[in-house]
Amino acid sequence: MSPPPLSAELFNGHLAAVAISAMNELGLLDALDRAGVLHLPSWAEQHQLHAMTVDSLMEVLALYEIVTCSADGTARPGKHFADILRTKGYFTWLTSGYGRLFQNLSGTIPLAARTQGFIERDGRAIALGGRDYGRQFVDEQFDHVLRMHDFRVVADLGCGSAERLIGMARRYPAEGIGIDMNPGAIELAARGIQEAGLEHRIGLVLSDLRTLEPSPRLDRVDLLTSFFNGHDLWPREACLAVLERLKQVFRNVTRFLLCDTYRAEPFTTISGVPIFTLGFHVTHAAMGQYIPTRADWLELLEEAGWQCNGVHEIGIPYSAIFDLSPVRRTGRHD
Ligand SMILES: C[S@@+](CC[C@H](N)C(=O)[O-])C[C@H]1O[C@@H](n2cnc3c(N)ncnc32)[C@H](O)[C@@H]1O
């Protein structure tokens, strides 16, 4: 049989992407991974779900060999299940996190429409998706880099849910400070820290990094981390100011592990494009957010007086941990 025309491939691929997101968010992919086999009618009833929709989405996943479905209603992992289980967070990030933006994409492009709040996205779905692909593709590599350094107090910049600070506090006998400008993120972080019973070791600061002031509390910090908020600090001049400010605010920092996704070089064919990258480019373009390239970062970090001791690529395409130390005005490398 000849392959389907591009139009059919694109249309059906879109449906598969939304089916993966929905089944991920309902917990079916994880449940199937744990159990190895699920009886779909019982599973739908147990979770009070609309069985007809579940069946229809599972039919789509079965056509893509992500699952297999039998006539008796049982589902099993298919040939591509392991790949999709690892990458499912990207789908939730794209289709649920940015679904509302895509629904009204044409409406966001006329210049006259680009007024405050014109971009609608679902922060919870973005955080859930990010947490999932972070666990798969960031945490292990980050831990590997972290093990090379001694630290007593770590401050995580743009900490979001504080998931990574909680992880660090569990693995190392260190204290943590989470800093974020979003009150919702700080609230979520506070809840997570409380649930983990780590209030005595992790504190939070609601503040914009662009205006953060020195304090005795921040003087105790010897390690800085930042995950996926570096690009938020661009354009270049604004980010330069923050990077310089960080050295003044965190006077005793010896290391800064800055982890972010950078702009890929322009692609020439679709066959070379990995998962995530185009979605990252398109959503940030729509939001008017410049994504720096790896070279942009290296040049700016040097100008801002952060010496780069190494760049460690991580499992997310075009993403790396920049291992930095401050160059102090005295010429001393801490
Ligand atoms: C993409 S999220 C990443 C969250 C978390 N680091 C993670 O990896 O899951 C970026 C976070 O940076 C925060 N942020 C962005 N710009 C900031 C700024 N200027 N000052 C403080 N926080 C900022 C946002 O509020 C958001 O929580």
The ligand as an ORCA input file, in Angstrom:
! r2SCAN-3c Opt
* xyz 0 1
  C       9.410     27.795     32.568
  S       9.176     28.133     34.253
  C      10.367     27.016     34.984
  C      10.039     26.673     36.397
  C      11.032     25.742     37.089
  N      12.343     26.332     37.155
  C      11.074     24.397     36.393
  O      12.099     24.061     35.787
  O      10.081     23.670     36.454
  C       9.949     29.712     34.464
  C       9.736     30.305     35.842
  O      10.538     31.476     35.938
  C       9.785     32.487     36.582
  N      10.341     33.793     36.153
  C      10.394     34.273     34.890
  N      10.986     35.492     34.876
  C      11.307     35.770     36.153
  C      11.904     36.897     36.799
  N      12.281     37.972     36.109
  N      12.057     36.866     38.150
  C      11.662     35.781     38.869
  N      11.069     34.713     38.317
  C      10.888     34.692     36.980
  C       8.366     32.241     36.126
  O       7.427     32.828     37.020
  C       8.301     30.715     36.113
  O       7.883     30.190     37.350
*
